[in-house]
Amino acid sequence: MATFASEWVAYFVAESWRPLQRNIQKYNVPQKDGSTKEELAMDWTIYQLIKSPEDIRSAFSKHNKEINEDVEIKIQNTIKFFNEVKR
């Protein structure tokens, strides 16, 4: 038997989640083995901190770290996500 408190908590959780739902979407996330897996991803592009693929590349190289092949793959995947969700 549900109590008022448990019903209120369920309602609160559902309503608290609602604004986040606009920012969460299904996306085929690239995996290390080259495959993709449909997962939930946050659409960080809505915050408009990064306005172009060049901003993404700049963000990755900001700390003067080497951009090796693995990092380049991550940059390319991030740019792909950016371009797909900005459509």
N, C-alpha and C positions, 0 to 999 in steps of 0.2 A: 504494500500500500504506500503510495507516494505521499510524502508530507509536503506542506506548503513550502518549507525550506528547500527540499530537494527539487520541487518544481520551479521555484524561483532561481535556484542555481542553474538548472538546465536552461531556463529562459535567458538568464544573464550570459551564459557561455555562448549560446546560439547568437544572441544579439551582439556580443562583443566580437564574434568571428565575422559577422556580416561585412564590416568595412574592409577587412583583410581579404575577403573573397574577391574583390575587384582587383587586387594586386597579385593574387595567386592564380596560376594557370597551369594546365598540363603542357609539358614540353618534352620533346625527345632529347634527353640529356646525353651528350656523348660520354662514353665510358672509355677507360684506359685501353681496352682491347680493340677499340675502333667501332664497336657496336653502339647502339643508342638504346636507352631505356626510358619509357614514358614515366615521368615523375612530376611532382608538383614543383614549380619554380616561382620565385617571387619576381614580379616585373619591377625591377629597380629602375627602369628607364622613366617611370612616372615622376621621379624626383628631379629629373632634368639636371643632375649634376654632371652627367656625361652627355654631351650633345652630338658627338660624332665618333666614328671609328678611330680617328686620330687621337681623341681624348682617351680612348681605351688603351691604345698603344702607349701613350704618354703615362697613364696611370701605372701600367706594368713596369715601365722603366724608370719611374720616379726615384727609386732608391738606389740607383746606379748598380743594380744587380745585372748579372749576365743574362741575356736572353738566349737560352739554349733551345734545342729542338723541342723539348717538352713544354717549355714556357711559350714558345711560338705557337704550339698547338692550342694551348689554353687561350692565348690571345685571339687566334682565329675563331675558336669556338665562342668566345665572348662576343666578338664582332658579329658572328652569325646570329647569335641570340638577339643582340641589339637590333640588327637589321630586320629580323623576323617580327619582333614584337612592336617595332616602330611603324610597321605598315598600317 
